[in-house]
Amino acid sequence: MAAYTYIQSSHTTLRSQSQLDHIYVTDNLFKNSRTWSMSHTAIPTDHKLVLAQISRSDSPQIRRGRWSIPLFMLKDPHVITKINALGHSLTTDLDNLPMRHMPSANPQALFKRFKDDVTSFTCQYAKKVIPQIDAEINLLQNTLNILHNDSPDELHECMFSTAVLEDHLASLETLRHMST
């Protein structure tokens, strides 16, 4: 894989790019490796993370865990408005509870309904928003792959374009990492 893992920070229009970061593995480890890639991290840095998935062929498969609200959604105005509305509704329902507890009308049941409503809404909203972010990231990565694989004669003209795309990709990757 040939691509740049370091883009020099500069306020000029043209930035230096280098292939600095590498992973060295033995032949045996290389046989058990897959999914070699480079990606931006959620941590602010001027280097990309070089990744390789290395595992034994007989290792168990690890499945997905419990779903949680992606952190970036807690800053989304649409999500905040909906959660506030659900919270106000919960407060009103709690204030209107009869003094005598009933199985269907008690604080625990109302709070469970609130949590279920918030989870349902954010899950449905995430199903719309996250694929849009992923699609934009994939488009940028494909564009960068095309630019990186151009002939060396055109490399000088592509450096500024790749630097701008890398900056935008880094911000999207940071947003995506906040979603996990």
N, C-alpha and C positions, 0 to 999 in steps of 0.2 A: 504494500500500500504506500503510495507516494502522495503526501499532502503536507501542508505546513502545520506545525504544532505550536509555533511561537510567532506572534505578530508584535513587533516592537511598538510600544505606545509612543505616539508622536502626534503633535498638532499640525503637522505638515500634511500635504495632500498625498504623499507617497510614503509608505511605511515598509521597513525591512521585514522580510518573512524568512523563517528558518525551519529546518527539519531537525530539531534538537532532541526531542524526546523519543526514546526507543524502548523496546522490550526485547531482552535477549533470553532465549530459551534453548534447552537442549533438544536434540532430535526426538527423544522420548516424550518430552512435554509437548513439543510441537504436534506430535501425532494425536495427542489428547486435547488439542485446543481447537476452538472455533470462535466465530463471531469476533474477529479482530476489527477494532474500530477506534476512532478518535471522537471525543465529544467535549463540549463545553461543560463546565461544572457550575454548580450554584454558588460556589465560593468565588469571589472576585479574584481572578488571576489572569495573567497575560499568556499562559500556556494552556493548551488543550490536554485533556486526560487521554492517555493511550491505554486502551482496554483490550483484554483477551480473556475469553472464557475458557478456563482449563478445568477439566473434570475427568474423573475416572469413568470408564464405560459402564462399570457396574454400580455406580453411585445411585442412591434413590432420588426420585424426582420430588422436588419441593413445590408445593402448590401455592396458590394465592391465599393470602390471609383475609382477615375481616376488612370490609370496606370502611373507609373513613372519609370525612369531608376533605377535599383538597384544600390546602391552606390558602392558596391564592383566591379561592372563591369567597373567603371571609372578608376580602377587601372589595369584592365586586358590588357595586351599588344596587344592582337588581336583587342579589342574594340578601344583602343587608336589609333592604326594604321589606322583602318577604318574611324574613326571620323576625323583624320588628313587629310586623303585622300579626304574625302567629303568636308572638310573645304578648302583645296587647290583648289578643283574644283569650289567651290563657289567663292573664291577670283578671280580665272581666269575669271569666267563668269561675275562677277561684273566689272572687268577691261575692258571686251569686250562689255559692254552694249553700245548701241547707245545713243547719247546725247538726242534724242527725246524719251520720254517715250511712251511705248506701253503696252497694257493690259497684254500681255503674256511675255514681257521682261522688267520687272522693278525690282528694288532691293527687294521689299516686296515679290513678287512672287518667286524670286530665294531663298530668305531666308526661305520662307515657304517650298519649295521643299527640302532644306537642312535639316530642322527640321524633316520633314516627313521621309526622308531617314534615318536619325540617329535613329529616333524612331522605324522605321520598322526593321532596322538591329539589334538594341539592343533588341527589343522584341523577334525576332526570335532566337537570340543568348541566351537570358535568358531562352527560352523554352527548350534549350538543356542543359544548365549548371545547372540551379537550380534543376531540377529533379535528376541530378547526385549527388548533395550535399545532397538533401533530402534522397535519397536512402542510401547513406553512413551513414547519421545520424540514419536512421531507423535500419540499420544493427547493428550499434554500440549499440543503445538502446536495441535491442533484445538480443544481446550478454550479455550486462550488466544485463538485467532482468534474464537471465538464470543463470549467475554467482551469483547474489544476492539471488536467490531462491535455490541454492545448500544447501546441508545439513550443519549444523554448524561444523561438523567434518572437512569439506573441506574448511571452511571459511579462515583459515590462509593462505592456498596456493593460494586462489583466490584474496587476498587483493592487491597484487602487480599488477596483471592483470587488476583488476578493476580500479586501480589508473591510469595506463597508458591509458586505454580506456577512462576514464573520462577526462583526459587532452586533448586527441585528439577530443573527443566529444565537449568539451568546445570551442576549436578553430573553429570547424565547425559551432557550434551554433552562435558564434560571427560573422562569415562570413555570415551566413544565416540572422541574424538580421540586418546586413548592407544592405541586399537586400530588406528590406521592407520600 
